[in-house]
Amino acid sequence: MTRPESPEGWSRAFEHPVAAGIILASLGVLAVSGLIIGGLTLAGRGKPEFRRELWLRWGSWCVLLPMMLVPVLLGRAWTIGAVTLLSIACYREYARATGLFREHLLSAVVVLGILAVNFAALDRWYGFFVALWPLMACVIAVATIPLDRPAGYIQRVALAILAFMLFGAGLAHLGYIANDPGYRPLVLLLLTAVALNDVAAFTCGKLIGGPKLLPNTSPNKTISGALGAVVVTTTLVALVGAAIFRGTPLANPVWLILMGMLVSVGGQAGDLLLSSIKRDIGIKDMGVILPGHGGVLDRFNSLLLVAPAVFHLVHYFVGLVDTSSARVITG
């Protein structure tokens, strides 16, 4: 990865050609899709409710895209701050849907854990960052014992530990990547690749059809859609990754293909994980804040597993953590 002296500041946002290319491509896709939907509307093609759904989704992306990309361009602290807010928003929807919000003490512990793990990322305190997962599991396990209320103990503790694992430890890896001076192209690639993964799975599934993937978990997903997404996303990630990691051990085509498959399979697994939760509790969406998409968690579920998987793969080959440097806040 290209390593400028400092990842902070808008002035350095576009210095890596891959970062600039991803931004331009994302804006181009948004503009072209708007023109296509407009053309369909003027021509009267498709059912009115279908066109309305397309406009709702496009409008949501007009809001989502700047919210996703601008913090990454602004710098390390902005990126970690945005990940923190995303984590809390995802937990809020999860807690409301599962009923965990009624457990005020456990919810407070989970939120404090999310803040702590993102603080560790902001501080570049890697030892504390990786230790928080087992430490928080222990804290959550004993937090409500003093209340002397054993009924429902296993359920509430399991829900809380899963919440911290996904929205705390999992998503925080995306923020920790921003500590690498050349983080922008990688983070931008992950954000756009998981979105493309969803689109590819939907498109291939509609065009090819065939047997359902997991009909009881996600009735609309097909095997052809899942395989098509793996091919499309793996190709994109491998090609863009070759430009990002040129001159490093990760530039090997085998490892780039592995990274692409991790993004695609991990993204689909994150989506199916959330679908399993929703089917279990009998709801369609985790929220309604994003027209055409559902909730925040419905949109960003793919990152829950992709972020830690890619972080540790890249760290193994390239090194995303400089343990010799002083901590930013507590050092």
C-alpha positions, 0 to 999 in steps of 0.5 A: 500500500502507498504510505503517505506521511499522514492520513489526516486532512481533505488535502490528501484525500485523492492522492492515491489514484485508486481512491480517486478512481473509486470515488469517480466510479461511485458517483458515475454509477449513481448518476447513470442509474438515476438517468436509467430510472428517469428514462424508465419513468418517462417511458412508462416501463414497469409497474408504478410501484416498481418505479417508486421502489427504484426511486426510493432506493436511488434517493437513499443512495444519494444520501448514503453515498456521501455519508459513507465516503466523506468521512473516509476522505476527511481522515482517520479520526472522522472514519473511526467516528463514523464507524462508531456512530454506525455501530451504535445505530446498528445496535439500536435497531438490533436491541429494539428488534430483539427486545434487548433494549429492555435490559437497560444495564446490559444495553449500557454495557454493550454501548460502553463496549462499543465506545471502548473498542472504537476508542482503542482504534482511535488511540492505536492501542492494538493490545487493548483493541484485541483484548476487549472481545474476551474481556467484554464477553466476561463483563457481559456474562456477570453484569446482571448477576447482582440483580438476582434475576436468573430467569432469562439469563442465558437469552439476554447474555447471549443476545448481548454478547452477539451484539458486541461481537458484531457491532463492537468488535466486528465493525471496529476493525473497519475503523482500525484500518484507518490507522494505516497511512494508506487506508483510504483505497482499502476502506473505499474498496470494502464499502463499495465492494459489499454494495456491488456484491448485493447488486450482483447477487440480486441481478444474477439471481433475477437473470439466471434464476434457478434453485433457492439458496436458503428458502427458509432463511432468505426466500429471494436469494438463489444459488445462481445469484450467490455464485454470480456475486462471488465471481463479480465481486472477487474479480473486482476486488482482485483487480483493484487490490492489485493496484492497492497492494502493488509491490507487497506480498499481498499482490500475489494473484492467489491472495488477491482472489482469496481476499475477493472471495472473503469479501463476497462470501463474508458479505453474503454470510453477514446478510444471511446472518441478519436474515436468520435473526429477522426470520427468528423474531418474525420481522421483515426489516430491522428499521425503516430509516432508509426508504427502499432499504429498511434500517441501517443494519439492513444496509450495512450487515455485509460489513459485520463479517467482512471487516474483521476478515479482510483486516486480519488477512491484510494485516498478516501480509502487509501489516496494518498495525505498527505496535512500535509507534506511541499511542495517540491518546494514552501514550 
